[in-house]
Amino acid sequence: MRNGDRNLWKGLVAGAAGGLAAAWVMNQFQSGWNKATEKLQHSKTPQGEQERQSQSDEEDATMTTAGRISELLFHRKLSREEKKKLGPVVHYAFGAGTGAVYGAMAELVPQTTFGAGLPYGTAVFVGADEVAVPALGLSKPPKEYPASAHLYGLASHLVYGLSLEMARRGIRRMLD
């Protein structure tokens, strides 16, 4: 599909590649956030340390998704270690998929890129983290998480959206 300088396939490819890159950048951001949080919480009481440890033992949505996919497609239950290994695969697949959608939208409706990907990152946060993931039973309801968890999720997805647009734009130029 081609319309002037618009090409849906190039948009999909640039978006998917940009989504992979943005998912990686998002992981780096989260790693930095977690390290900073650990340093701030280092002086907490032993009870605070126990609480943090129990939170890190929780299965995240990507691990739960990996487990459900394995059970649905292969009729095989995954161990916790297998889920931990496959969680990032789910994360990157989702990042590439939402990036491909963004890339296609950018070709069809160029106004999609308004705000350098930040509105799209916000939409992914709300649509996925706040609505779809809890609705599918992949996490607890949003009201069961502290405000800091929502801020962390929003900030992470803003980083994703901005990184997605920057990568998509550069990759799309290379495809012409």
C-alpha positions in Angstrom: 0.0 0.0 0.0 1.5 3.3 -1.1 0.2 6.8 -0.9 2.7 9.5 -1.8 5.5 9.0 0.6 3.5 6.7 2.8 4.1 3.0 2.8 2.3 0.8 5.2 4.9 -2.1 5.0 7.8 0.3 5.7 5.8 1.8 8.6 5.2 -1.7 10.1 8.8 -2.7 9.8 10.1 0.6 11.2 7.6 0.5 14.0 8.3 -3.1 14.9 12.1 -2.5 14.9 11.6 0.7 16.8 9.3 -1.1 19.3 12.1 -3.7 19.9 14.6 -0.9 20.5 12.2 1.0 22.7 11.4 -2.1 24.8 15.2 -2.4 25.4 15.4 1.3 26.4 12.4 0.9 28.7 14.2 -2.1 30.4 17.3 0.0 30.9 15.2 2.8 32.4 13.4 0.4 34.7 16.7 -1.1 35.8 18.0 2.4 36.6 14.8 3.3 38.5 15.0 0.1 40.5 18.7 0.7 41.4 17.9 4.2 42.5 14.9 3.0 44.5 17.0 0.3 46.2 19.6 2.9 47.3 16.8 5.1 48.7 15.3 2.2 50.5 18.6 0.8 51.7 18.2 2.6 55.0 14.8 1.1 55.7 14.0 -1.2 58.6 14.4 -5.0 58.2 10.6 -5.1 57.9 10.8 -2.9 54.8 13.5 -5.1 53.4 11.2 -8.2 53.9 8.4 -6.4 52.1 10.6 -5.5 49.2 11.9 -9.1 48.9 8.3 -10.5 48.9 7.4 -8.0 46.1 10.3 -9.1 44.0 9.2 -12.7 44.4 5.9 -11.9 42.8 5.3 -13.1 39.2 4.9 -10.2 36.8 2.5 -10.0 33.9 5.0 -11.1 31.3 5.8 -14.3 33.3 2.1 -15.0 33.8 1.5 -14.5 30.1 4.4 -16.8 29.2 2.9 -19.5 31.4 -0.5 -19.1 29.9 0.8 -19.3 26.4 2.7 -22.5 27.2 -0.3 -24.1 28.7 -2.6 -23.0 25.9 -0.4 -23.9 23.0 1.8 -26.7 24.4 -0.3 -28.0 27.3 2.8 -27.7 29.4 3.1 -25.9 32.7 6.3 -23.8 33.1 8.5 -23.7 36.1 9.1 -20.3 37.8 12.6 -20.3 36.2 11.2 -21.0 32.8 8.7 -18.2 33.2 11.5 -15.8 34.3 13.4 -16.7 31.1 10.4 -16.3 28.8 9.0 -13.2 30.4 11.4 -10.9 28.5 10.4 -12.7 25.2 6.8 -11.7 26.0 7.9 -8.1 26.8 9.9 -7.7 23.5 7.1 -9.3 21.4 4.6 -6.9 22.9 7.0 -4.0 22.4 7.5 -5.0 18.7 3.8 -5.5 18.2 2.7 -2.2 19.7 5.6 -0.6 17.8 4.3 -2.1 14.5 0.8 -0.7 15.2 2.3 2.7 15.9 4.5 2.5 12.7 1.4 1.7 10.6 -0.6 4.4 12.2 2.2 6.9 11.6 2.0 6.1 7.9 -1.8 6.2 7.6 -2.4 9.2 10.0 0.8 11.2 10.4 -0.7 13.1 13.3 -0.2 9.9 15.3 3.4 11.1 15.9 2.3 14.3 17.6 4.1 14.6 20.9 7.1 12.5 19.9 5.4 9.3 20.9 4.6 10.4 24.4 0.8 10.3 23.9 1.2 6.8 22.4 3.3 5.6 25.3 0.6 6.9 27.7 -2.1 5.1 25.7 -0.1 1.9 25.9 0.3 2.3 29.6 -3.4 2.9 30.2 -4.7 0.4 27.7 -2.3 -2.4 28.7 -1.1 -1.9 32.3 -4.2 -0.3 33.7 -7.0 -2.0 31.7 -6.1 -5.1 29.7 -3.5 -6.8 32.0 -5.8 -6.7 35.1 -8.9 -7.6 33.0 -7.2 -10.7 31.7 -6.2 -11.7 35.2 -2.5 -11.1 34.5 -2.2 -8.8 37.5 -4.1 -7.5 40.5 -6.6 -4.7 39.9 -5.0 -1.3 39.6 -6.5 -0.1 43.0 -4.4 -2.7 44.8 -1.1 -1.1 43.8 0.3 2.0 45.4 0.5 5.3 43.5 4.2 4.8 43.1 3.7 1.7 41.1 1.4 3.6 38.7 3.9 6.4 38.4 6.7 3.8 37.6 4.5 2.2 34.9 3.6 5.6 33.4 7.2 6.8 33.4 8.3 3.5 31.8 5.8 3.8 29.1 6.6 7.5 28.4 10.2 6.3 27.9 8.9 3.6 25.6 6.8 6.0 23.5 9.5 8.6 23.1 12.1 5.9 22.3 9.7 4.2 19.9 9.2 7.5 17.9 12.8 8.4 17.8 13.8 4.9 16.6 10.9 4.6 14.2 11.6 7.9 12.6 15.3 7.1 12.0 14.6 3.6 10.7 11.8 4.8 8.5 14.2 7.3 6.9 16.7 4.5 6.2 14.0 2.5 4.4 13.4 5.2 1.8 
